[in-house]
């Protein structure tokens, strides 16, 4: 008999729950989606006591805006998700250059391990752009 797993993370807004007066939390699918984005956008060495956690995505965003860079970004994102996010099975990661917005569109499809629901494959999309 499968067991239900609950995933909880702190909300990025760090807002306060009006009833419990505690920090807001995100749960299940939202928590995993936020964690994916955070893992992808964390630079290596940014987290104390975990210097290997992170990716080179931020550095790759300063490379030329073309399909070769999109391919390198895709490989880096796939690697970091498989290595550091054990709560999911990665199905697909697509990164495409968006010349009009001067960045890269990233689409990730995945299954969450331990959550039974009607929707098995979930998607998260985000836009990768250079920041100073």
C-alpha positions as CSV (number, residue, x, y, z in Angstrom):
1,X,0.0,0.0,0.0
2,X,1.6,3.3,-1.1
3,X,2.1,6.0,1.5
4,X,1.3,9.6,0.9
5,X,4.2,11.9,1.3
6,X,3.8,15.6,2.1
7,X,6.4,18.1,1.0
8,X,6.7,21.4,2.8
9,X,9.0,24.3,2.3
10,X,9.1,27.8,3.5
11,X,7.4,30.3,1.3
12,X,9.8,32.6,-0.6
13,X,7.7,35.6,0.4
14,X,8.5,34.9,4.1
15,X,5.0,36.2,4.9
16,X,3.2,35.5,8.2
17,X,0.2,33.3,8.6
18,X,-2.5,35.5,10.2
19,X,-3.9,32.6,12.2
20,X,-0.8,30.8,13.5
21,X,1.5,33.8,13.3
22,X,4.1,31.5,11.8
23,X,6.0,31.7,8.5
24,X,3.9,30.8,5.4
25,X,4.7,27.4,3.8
26,X,4.3,26.0,0.4
27,X,3.2,22.4,0.1
28,X,3.4,19.4,-2.3
29,X,3.6,20.4,-6.0
30,X,4.2,24.1,-5.3
31,X,7.1,23.3,-2.9
32,X,8.7,21.0,-5.5
33,X,8.4,23.6,-8.3
34,X,9.9,26.3,-6.2
35,X,12.8,23.9,-5.2
36,X,13.5,23.2,-8.9
37,X,13.8,26.8,-9.7
38,X,16.0,27.5,-6.6
39,X,18.3,24.6,-7.4
40,X,18.7,25.7,-11.0
41,X,19.4,29.3,-10.1
42,X,21.7,28.7,-7.2
43,X,25.4,29.2,-8.0
44,X,27.9,26.7,-6.8
45,X,29.4,27.9,-3.4
46,X,26.4,30.1,-2.5
47,X,25.0,27.7,0.2
48,X,26.9,27.4,3.4
49,X,28.1,23.9,4.3
50,X,27.0,22.7,0.8
51,X,29.6,24.2,-1.6
52,X,28.9,21.6,-4.4
53,X,25.1,22.3,-4.5
54,X,24.2,24.5,-7.4
55,X,24.7,25.0,-11.1
56,X,26.6,27.0,-13.7
57,X,23.3,28.3,-15.3
58,X,23.9,31.9,-14.1
59,X,27.3,31.9,-15.8
60,X,26.0,30.4,-19.0
61,X,23.4,33.1,-19.4
62,X,26.3,35.5,-20.3
63,X,27.3,33.3,-23.2
64,X,26.0,34.1,-26.7
65,X,22.2,33.8,-27.2
66,X,22.1,30.8,-29.6
67,X,21.1,27.2,-29.8
68,X,24.5,26.0,-28.6
69,X,24.2,27.9,-25.3
70,X,20.6,26.6,-25.0
71,X,21.9,23.0,-25.4
72,X,24.6,23.7,-22.7
73,X,21.9,25.1,-20.4
74,X,19.7,22.1,-20.9
75,X,22.5,19.7,-20.0
76,X,23.4,21.7,-16.9
77,X,19.7,21.9,-15.7
78,X,19.2,18.2,-16.3
79,X,22.3,17.3,-14.4
80,X,21.6,19.5,-11.4
81,X,18.0,18.4,-11.1
82,X,18.9,14.7,-11.3
83,X,21.7,15.1,-8.8
84,X,20.0,17.4,-6.2
85,X,16.2,16.8,-6.4
86,X,15.4,13.3,-5.2
87,X,11.7,14.0,-4.9
88,X,11.1,13.9,-8.7
89,X,11.7,11.8,-11.8
90,X,12.8,14.1,-14.6
91,X,10.9,13.4,-17.8
92,X,12.0,16.2,-20.1
93,X,13.8,19.5,-20.0
94,X,13.7,21.9,-23.0
95,X,15.6,25.1,-23.3
96,X,15.1,27.4,-26.3
97,X,16.7,30.7,-27.1
98,X,14.1,33.6,-27.0
99,X,15.7,36.3,-29.2
100,X,12.8,38.8,-28.8
101,X,13.1,38.8,-24.9
102,X,16.9,38.3,-24.9
103,X,16.9,35.1,-22.8
104,X,16.0,31.5,-22.7
105,X,12.7,29.7,-22.2
106,X,12.9,26.7,-20.0
107,X,10.2,24.0,-19.7
108,X,10.6,21.1,-17.3
109,X,8.3,18.0,-17.2
110,X,8.5,15.7,-14.2
111,X,6.7,13.2,-11.9
112,X,6.7,13.7,-8.2
113,X,7.7,10.6,-6.3
114,X,5.3,9.6,-3.5
115,X,2.2,11.7,-4.4
116,X,-0.8,9.9,-5.8
117,X,-3.1,12.1,-8.0
118,X,-4.9,12.1,-11.3
119,X,-2.2,14.3,-12.8
120,X,1.1,12.3,-13.0
121,X,3.2,14.5,-15.2
122,X,3.7,18.1,-14.1
123,X,5.3,21.0,-15.8
124,X,7.1,24.1,-14.7
125,X,8.2,26.9,-17.1
126,X,10.4,29.8,-16.4
127,X,12.4,32.4,-18.2
128,X,16.2,32.6,-17.8
129,X,17.7,36.0,-18.3
130,X,20.9,37.7,-17.5
131,X,21.1,39.6,-14.2
132,X,23.9,41.7,-12.9
